[in-house]
Amino acid sequence: MNISINLDQLSDEEHFRIYTFLKLKFDAVEREKILLMDLHHVLVRQEMDTRVINLLKSRRIGTMQDLASCQRSSLERINGMGPRGLRQIARLLHNYGLQLAEE
């Protein structure tokens, strides 16, 4: 569906409401794309330690959504996951506007 709006005829408040609606819609679409991103490709591009990549793969954490749904305590229990790996994961999620799940 295509909609045509003559912006010259709108008040500032109507401009703001349209802008807000479109921004929220765009942000939701972008967030969904980020969540569905293949984690392995993201990790390689971010130059994540191979050890961290392999540990996450062994736990079948395959998308950004999978990773963001993990709690820090569950990642800490992965044998071989140390403080450096946890920092890398937190930084990666932060770069995409995400964070680990609440405890």
VOGU-3710 file (C-alpha; in Angstrom, 3 decimals, decimal comma):
1> mnisinldql> 0,000/0,000/0,000  1,353/3,413/-0,963  0,358/6,552/0,911  1,023/10,061/-0,292  1,101/12,931/2,204  1,574/16,596/1,406  3,865/17,625/4,264  3,424/21,323/3,529  -0,148/21,127/4,782  0,691/19,543/8,133
11> sdeehfriyt> 1,263/21,258/11,444  4,498/20,837/13,383  2,711/18,485/15,769  1,518/16,300/12,863  5,059/16,276/11,407  6,364/15,133/14,783  3,749/12,364/15,099  4,530/11,039/11,615  8,261/11,198/12,292  7,838/9,356/15,602
21> flklkfdave> 5,655/6,670/14,026  8,081/6,084/11,151  11,108/6,054/13,471  9,507/3,476/15,761  8,542/1,355/12,771  12,052/1,581/11,297  13,688/0,817/14,669  11,473/-2,252/15,119  12,380/-3,574/11,658  16,098/-2,930/12,238
31> rekillmdlh> 15,971/-4,605/15,661  14,313/-7,675/14,140  17,037/-7,849/11,473  19,736/-7,620/14,137  18,145/-10,318/16,285  17,992/-12,723/13,358  21,599/-12,144/12,272  23,757/-15,268/12,111  25,938/-15,042/15,181  28,949/-16,783/13,652
41> hvlvrqemdt> 29,250/-14,171/10,879  28,839/-11,327/13,376  31,494/-12,773/15,670  33,994/-13,253/12,852  33,419/-9,693/11,591  33,869/-8,323/15,107  37,141/-10,242/15,438  35,874/-12,134/18,467  38,276/-14,665/19,964  38,010/-18,053/18,245
51> rvinllksrr> 37,610/-19,651/21,651  34,460/-17,599/22,371  33,050/-18,367/18,914  33,564/-22,089/19,420  32,140/-22,071/22,934  28,957/-20,339/21,751  28,643/-22,686/18,770  29,005/-25,693/21,078  26,025/-24,386/23,063  24,023/-23,946/19,840
61> igtmqdlasc> 23,809/-20,188/20,268  23,318/-19,328/16,612  21,688/-15,904/16,367  22,027/-12,572/18,090  18,617/-13,260/19,639  19,914/-16,531/21,094  22,859/-14,683/22,602  20,793/-11,772/23,940  18,426/-14,231/25,623  21,293/-15,745/27,636
71> qrsslering> 21,886/-14,682/31,200  25,392/-13,762/32,263  25,365/-16,518/34,884  24,604/-19,164/32,251  27,496/-17,944/30,093  29,794/-17,951/33,124  29,002/-21,644/33,630  30,278/-22,550/30,155  33,536/-24,387/30,727  36,297/-22,226/29,249
81> mgprglrqia> 34,334/-18,943/29,191  36,357/-16,411/31,135  36,001/-12,729/32,019  37,568/-11,626/28,736  35,028/-13,600/26,688  32,167/-12,216/28,757  33,448/-8,666/28,188  33,668/-9,310/24,445  30,103/-10,627/24,394  28,777/-7,674/26,421
91> rllhnyglql> 30,582/-5,208/24,112  29,252/-6,965/20,999  25,674/-6,829/22,251  26,097/-3,206/23,319  27,343/-2,295/19,825  24,037/-3,588/18,436  21,884/-1,962/21,108  21,296/-5,247/22,936  22,237/-6,726/26,278  22,199/-10,060/28,063
101> aee> 18,921/-11,195/29,603  18,167/-10,162/33,165  18,965/-12,648/35,922
//
